[in-house]
């Protein structure tokens, strides 16, 4: 099956249409706009949370409004501020939307982490239903794992205010590496490890307990799982479930802190083949349960840790994950996220599921990507780009490339620029530096050490996850149900 087939399929949806993009930073939509143009879309109005880091879209068919002004205190606050702004647009933006789309026929696209379902009465393509979003809550998902016969680590769900019960659960569940406390979704969706705390075996819990009582009603406490944090994407269609390939989640511990640092994702890491196939089988099983339980459609991720005991899940994202569109980064013409939106919207198109799965797997395995990113407190006014060269025998692990050095002489591209939370740092390995196999987290930690020293980014020291190179067979599960 060719990439062109899916472009032609989506062309029936977008050709001749205007698009309203409520998808985050302006700079993050440049490639999407290029794709939509190729599919026949005619004009684009962006309702953005910030200008963002990277190249801005150009052309007379593009206009935008930044809805959120001022610096958010953290990533999750920035997301929530943006969601609130999308549901209460100021008069000048309302007028701009109505002038752009007087007939109300524009296609509205949203971010993968957004639950906004309409923009001024215009339905969003592929908005997720409340019953789907509810499963993202970290304190309800263990019941789902049990119903779906998915092995998991032991856990307890507790009243966040009951310190004695939390301390008892922490003592009971700690198997030598501490525990993880995860908060509920009282304040709405939370991700990026923002509502997670790693409580070490000898840690004082006062600070963590104060945080959770301020933000949550309930807690899930489970053992800390050493290993590689990773996820697997599935896509639910009416008669089948696609399973893609595992993706490393770049997650760090911080010295002298209970907070974890989420820093993106990578497909460089390759688990042993039997674990890869177990994860793909698990994705199918979970997709079938999602379809049966809540009538789910579209992409989702199962997140967890590949430990020396096999993969153990920690959460479910009933939506596409951040890595989803990057899986086909090596084939820019395959608009995977738009295909997902059409599936989730229930569009009656001939998606040819097996051919789509084969195509995505081929692209994702052939074209790898690696790197990491993080928001920073320091406000950055504009995007700056730098090529980096490793310096293993020097005090700092990297240096900036000279004017004479080209991409071929360097390891990767560093971007430092604006974000809704102040600043943003992203590092992307060049294709020639993308060696499949190992975790990318140690490289990202070294890059951030360099940016702290050279650009005063204030990220701080980071501890990569433990690559245990597990060789044990995957956990036993019930056989996959058909389809």
Long-range contacts (C-beta under 8 A, 24 or more apart in sequence): 1-352, 1-355, 1-356, 1-358, 1-359, 3-331, 3-333, 3-334, 3-359, 4-333, 5-352, 6-334, 6-335, 6-339, 6-356, 6-359, 7-38, 7-39, 7-333, 7-334, 7-335, 9-339, 9-349, 9-350, 9-351, 10-39, 10-335, 10-338, 10-339, 10-342, 11-39, 11-40, 12-349, 13-39, 13-107, 13-338, 13-342, 13-347, 13-349, 14-39, 14-40, 14-41, 14-107, 14-338, 15-39, 15-40, 15-41, 16-40, 16-41, 16-42, 17-41, 17-42, 17-105, 17-106, 17-107, 18-42, 18-43, 18-44, 18-45, 18-100, 18-101, 18-105, 18-106, 18-107, 19-43, 19-44, 19-45, 19-106, 19-107, 19-108, 19-109, 20-44, 20-45, 20-47, 20-97, 20-100, 20-101, 20-106, 20-107, 20-108, 20-109, 20-119, 20-122, 21-45, 21-46, 21-47, 21-109, 22-47, 22-86, 22-108, 22-109, 22-110, 22-111, 22-114, 22-116, 22-119, 22-124, 23-109, 23-110, 23-111, 23-114, 24-48, 24-49, 24-50, 24-52, 24-82, 24-111, 25-49, 25-50, 25-51, 25-52, 25-53, 25-54, 25-418, 25-419, 25-420, 26-50, 26-51, 26-52, 26-56, 26-57, 26-64, 26-66, 27-51, 27-52, 27-53, 27-54, 27-55, 27-56, 27-383, 27-417, 28-52, 28-54, 29-57, 30-54, 30-55, 30-56, 30-57, 31-332, 32-109, 32-337, 33-57, 33-59, 33-62, 35-332, 35-333, 35-335, 35-338, 36-338, 37-61, 38-333, 39-335, 39-338, 41-107, 43-100, 45-96, 45-97, 45-100, 45-101, 45-106, 47-86, 47-89, 47-93, 47-97, 47-119, 49-78, 49-79, 49-81, 49-82, 49-85, 49-420, 50-418, 50-419, 50-420, 51-418, 52-417, 52-418, 52-419, 52-424, 53-380, 53-383, 53-415, 53-416, 53-417, 53-418, 53-419, 53-424, 53-426, 54-383, 54-415, 54-417, 55-383, 63-96, 63-100, 65-92, 65-93, 65-96, 67-93, 68-420, 71-377, 71-379, 71-420, 71-421, 71-422, 72-420, 72-421, 72-422, 73-421, 74-194, 74-375, 74-421, 75-192, 75-194, 75-375, 75-421, 76-190, 76-191, 76-192, 76-194, 76-195, 77-421, 78-375, 78-419, 78-420, 78-421, 79-113, 79-114, 79-189, 80-187, 80-188, 81-420, 82-114, 82-420, 83-114, 83-115, 83-116, 83-188, 86-114, 86-116, 86-119, 87-116, 89-119, 89-120, 94-120, 109-341, 112-319, 112-320, 112-321, 112-322, 112-324, 112-337, 113-189, 113-191, 113-319, 115-188, 115-189, 125-341, 125-342, 125-345, 126-298, 126-340, 126-341, 126-342, 126-343, 126-344, 126-345, 127-344, 127-345, 128-298, 128-318, 128-319, 128-344, 129-294, 129-295, 131-294, 131-295, 132-290, 132-294, 132-296, 132-318, 132-319, 133-189, 133-318, 133-319, 135-290, 135-294, 135-316, 135-318, 136-185, 136-189, 136-191, 136-315, 136-316, 136-317, 136-318, 136-319, 137-184, 137-185, 138-182, 138-183, 138-184, 138-185, 138-190, 138-195, 138-220, 138-314, 138-315, 139-182, 139-183, 139-184, 139-185, 139-218, 139-219, 139-220, 141-313, 141-315, 141-316, 142-220, 144-289, 144-293, 144-316, 145-313, 147-289, 147-293, 148-285, 148-286, 148-289, 149-285, 149-477, 149-478, 150-282, 150-285, 150-286, 150-313, 150-477, 151-310, 151-312, 151-475, 151-476, 151-477, 152-312, 152-313, 153-222, 153-223, 153-225, 153-312, 153-314, 154-222, 154-223, 155-220, 155-221, 155-222, 156-220, 156-221, 156-222, 157-218, 157-219, 157-220, 158-218, 158-219, 158-220, 158-221, 159-217, 159-218, 159-219, 160-184, 160-209, 160-212, 160-213, 160-216, 160-217, 160-218, 160-219, 161-213, 163-205, 163-209, 166-205, 166-209, 166-219, 166-221, 167-205, 169-221, 170-199, 170-205, 170-221, 173-221, 173-222, 173-223, 174-201, 174-223, 174-224, 175-223, 176-201, 177-201, 177-223, 177-224, 177-225, 177-226, 178-203, 178-223, 178-224, 179-221, 179-222, 179-223, 179-224, 180-221, 180-222, 180-223, 180-224, 180-225, 180-314, 181-208, 181-212, 181-219, 181-220, 181-221, 182-219, 182-220, 182-221, 182-222, 182-314, 182-315, 183-212, 183-215, 183-216, 183-218, 183-219, 184-216, 184-217, 184-218, 184-219, 184-220, 186-215, 186-216, 186-217, 187-215, 187-216, 191-262, 191-317, 192-262, 193-251, 193-259, 193-260, 193-261, 193-262, 194-262, 196-259, 196-260, 197-258, 197-259, 197-260, 198-224, 198-253, 198-258, 198-259, 198-260, 199-224, 199-258, 200-258, 203-258, 207-258, 208-258, 222-314, 225-304, 225-305, 225-307, 225-312, 225-314, 226-305, 226-307, 226-308, 226-465, 226-466, 226-468, 227-305, 227-306, 227-307, 227-308, 227-465, 227-466, 227-467, 227-468, 227-470, 228-269, 228-271, 228-305, 228-306, 228-439, 228-465, 228-466, 228-467, 228-468, 229-303, 229-304, 229-305, 229-465, 230-269, 230-271, 230-279, 230-303, 230-304, 230-305, 230-306, 230-311, 231-265, 231-301, 231-302, 231-303, 231-304, 231-317, 231-321, 231-323, 232-279, 232-280, 232-282, 232-283, 232-301, 232-302, 233-283, 233-299, 233-300, 233-301, 233-320, 233-321, 233-323, 233-324, 233-327, 234-283, 234-284, 234-286, 234-287, 234-299, 234-300, 234-301, 234-302, 235-287, 235-298, 235-299, 235-300, 235-340, 235-343, 235-357, 236-287, 236-290, 236-291, 236-296, 236-297, 236-298, 236-299, 236-300, 236-343, 237-297, 237-343, 237-351, 237-353, 238-297, 239-353, 239-483, 240-353, 240-354, 240-483, 241-283, 241-284, 241-287, 241-288, 241-291, 241-483, 242-287, 242-353, 242-356, 242-357, 242-360, 243-279, 243-280, 243-281, 243-283, 243-284, 243-287, 243-357, 244-280, 244-283, 244-327, 244-357, 244-360, 244-361, 244-364, 245-276, 245-280, 245-327, 245-361, 245-364, 245-365, 246-271, 246-275, 246-276, 246-279, 246-306, 247-321, 247-323, 247-327, 248-439, 248-440, 248-441, 249-303, 250-372, 250-440, 250-441, 250-444, 251-441, 251-465, 252-441, 252-445, 252-462, 252-463, 252-464, 252-465, 253-462, 253-463, 253-465, 254-460, 254-461, 254-462, 254-463, 255-461, 255-463, 261-374, 261-459, 261-462, 262-374, 263-372, 263-373, 263-374, 263-441, 263-444, 263-448, 263-462, 264-322, 264-371, 264-372, 264-373, 264-374, 264-426, 264-444, 265-321, 265-322, 265-323, 265-326, 266-368, 266-369, 266-370, 266-371, 266-372, 266-439, 266-440, 267-323, 267-326, 267-327, 267-364, 267-368, 267-369, 267-370, 268-368, 268-369, 268-370, 268-429, 268-434, 268-435, 268-436, 268-437, 268-438, 268-439, 268-440, 269-437, 269-438, 269-439, 269-440, 270-436, 270-437, 271-306, 271-470, 272-469, 272-470, 272-471, 274-473, 274-474, 275-306, 275-310, 275-311, 275-470, 275-474, 278-310, 278-311, 278-474, 278-475, 279-311, 281-477, 281-480, 282-311, 282-313, 282-477, 284-480, 285-477, 285-478, 285-480, 285-481, 286-316, 288-480, 288-481, 288-483, 290-318, 294-318, 297-343, 297-344, 297-345, 297-346, 298-340, 298-341, 298-343, 298-344, 299-324, 299-340, 299-343, 299-344, 305-465, 306-468, 306-470, 307-468, 307-470, 308-468, 308-470, 308-472, 309-470, 309-472, 309-475, 310-470, 310-472, 310-473, 310-474, 310-475, 311-474, 311-475, 312-475, 326-369, 327-360, 327-363, 327-364, 328-360, 328-363, 328-364, 329-367, 329-369, 330-363, 330-364, 330-366, 330-367, 330-368, 330-369, 331-363, 331-367, 334-359, 334-360, 334-363, 336-360, 367-431, 368-434, 368-436, 369-428, 369-429, 369-434, 370-428, 370-429, 370-433, 370-434, 370-440, 370-443, 371-412, 371-426, 371-427, 371-428, 371-429, 371-440, 371-443, 371-444, 372-426, 372-427, 372-440, 372-441, 372-444, 372-447, 372-448, 373-424, 373-425, 373-426, 373-427, 374-424, 374-425, 374-448, 374-459, 375-419, 375-421, 375-422, 375-423, 375-424, 375-425, 376-419, 376-421, 376-422, 376-423, 376-424, 376-425, 376-457, 376-458, 376-459, 377-421, 377-422, 377-423, 377-458, 378-422, 378-423, 378-456, 378-457, 378-458, 379-418, 379-422, 379-423, 380-416, 380-417, 380-418, 380-419, 380-422, 380-423, 380-424, 381-418, 382-417, 382-418, 383-415, 383-416, 383-417, 383-418, 384-415, 384-416, 384-417, 385-413, 385-414, 385-415, 386-413, 386-414, 386-415, 386-416, 387-412, 387-413, 387-414, 388-412, 388-413, 388-414, 388-427, 388-447, 388-450, 396-449, 396-450, 396-453, 396-454, 397-446, 397-447, 397-449, 397-450, 398-446, 398-447, 398-450, 400-454, 408-432, 412-447, 414-447, 414-451, 416-451, 416-455, 416-457, 423-457, 425-451, 425-457, 425-459, 438-467, 439-464, 439-465, 439-467, 441-465
